[in-house]
Amino acid sequence: MSNNGRSPWPEKSSVGGDSNGPQKEERPDAGMRALDHYKNKLPKWRYRLRQFFIPVVRWETHYLALAQENLRFPALDSYFALTANLGTHTFFMIMLPILFWCGYTSLGRALTSVLAFGVFWSGFIKDMLCLPRPLSPPLKRITMSGSAALEYGFPSTHSTNAVSVAMYALITLQQQPSSEFRYVVEYFSYFYAISIVIGRLYCGMHGFFDVVVGSALGAVLTLLQTTYGDLLESWLFEGTLRNPTIAILVLLVLVRIHPEPADDCPCFDDSVAFAGVLMGVTMGSWHYAGSGFAWSLPTPATVPFNYAKVGLIRACVRIFLGVFLIFTWRGFMKPTLLAFLPPVFRVVEQYGLDLPRKFFMRASQYQTVPALRKDDNVIPPASSIPTLITSLRNPRRRAVSVGPQSEADAYETLAYREKRRRESMSSQTAGRSSSTVRPQIAEEPGEGPLLSSLRMTRDGDIQCSPVESSPTTVIVDERGLGEFGGDGASDHRELFANLEKPRVRYDVEVITKLIIYSGIAWIAVEGAPILFELCGLGAL
């Protein structure tokens, strides 16, 4: 059984693997080079792009840490940790269906398009370049989400989402007559976008480069939507099934060519989920437009809604019923598909027609898919809703973490330490003081010497000891890349031992997510609106 590209996770035993298959090939050894991890994992052109941009990430870390140290305040910690939820996939997946059910179909489709493509393309770039988040320490990461830190840092998806929504609102409002309400919404849109973007910097989750490019991506997507969105909808609703089928095939191709990351990053999962949303909205809107239940004005497939006729109570019942349908669909289809698809995938695999991805176990390597937990960063299971509500009601329950949280963080930490060691060795070779005594660092409980040393910062730089005062040596080859010697392997083990192991992912999860999120989108744009009419909750 192959390891299928699983990530290196040191174990105390010399050989082995978990119940899901051996992973011996990817385990680190004493001669592993941190910089060569990405050189070996990425195609040359992607590695060169990463090497071109990585100095920017490292350069800005000092300034981010300096700003965070001078600006941090408990109330701001809580505020930015809480408001970060307003830029997440989960927030938008809750709000977007409500727009459809309350009659704002055109707005709902436009925002779904810019947000879904924002999540997809930001995840695409993240997995293509594999750029880490700003180093921690010296930064402290403040977040209420445990999954966000597991992704690469560039670009910021929060910034992409916030800027795209705010910019679309501002452009739309320009077409409305002047009023106090318009000005209030405009000011709120500016405040919302700026707050989310600054919050990503304040919380230590992103650097300037991440949020600037993320914001630019959101702005570009919004301009494309406002310029060509109406033309695309006119083409989609021309009447034949051919056009929505072409759109769905294009989305499937985009999912297939999504870059393979060097580390086990969940960006692909989010991209697949939102590609599924676009598929469901596309096919559902096209079919709903000809169903006889939809209004054709102001745009085809408009969900009928008249507040004067529906009223507040029935409007709330519509929302409750729609949300219930979404969670029921997800709760039923997920275990059903995870049980049904593996045998199908094994047959497909025998004929060489499968499309395997790294970090996803192929169907021939397992018998059944166990109950999956924490496998969805977009819509959580219904059982976790009380926990989410509790966390939102108690914004002070934010996590402030220091140290690597993902594989990308760990490799960046090792690479940075290696860089500092080389600089120390070079400075001493040039005649600088070689009598520096290795600082004595008090270790925290359960913390090894490497993580202890990472806590010591000066001017935003991690302190690393001179070469001759440490049992660790660095061997520099002709390309300037160093190998860890001595306790380098223990450094590697120590870093990875403090990370949460990524769960095993299965090949059937990709199709499962596409089907589930396509179904959720279909419920939002067609299934629930038809049910509203049949149950007496409609406006017809």
Buried (B, 14 or more C-beta within 10 A) or exposed (E): EBBBBBBBBBBEEEEEBEEBBBBEEEBBEBEBBBBBBBBEBBEEEBBEBBEEBBEBBBEBBBBBBEBBEEEBEEEBBBBBBBBBBBBBBBEBBEBBBBBBBBBBBBBBBBBBBBBBBBBBBBBBBBBBBBBBBBBBBBBBBBBBBEBBBBBBBBBBBBBBBBBBBBBBBBEBBEEEEEEEEEEEBBEEBEEBBBBBBBBBBBBBBBBBBBBBBBBBBBBBBBBBBBEEBEEBBEEBBEEEEEBBEEBBEEBEEBBEEBBBBBBBBBBBBBBBBBBBBBBBBBBBBBBBBEEEBBBEEEBBBBBBBEEEEBEEEBBEBBBEBBBEBBBEBBEEBBEEBBEEBBEEBBEBBEEEEBEBBBBBBBBBBBEEBEEBEEBBBBBBBBEEEEEEEEBEEEBEEBEEBBBBBBBBBBBBBBBBBBBBBBEBBEEBEEEEEEEEEEEEBEEEEEBBBBBBBBBBBEEBBBBBBBBEBBEBBBEBEEEEBBBBBEBBBBBBBBBBBBBEEBBBBBBBBBBBBBBBBBBBBBBBBBBBBBBBBEEEBBBE
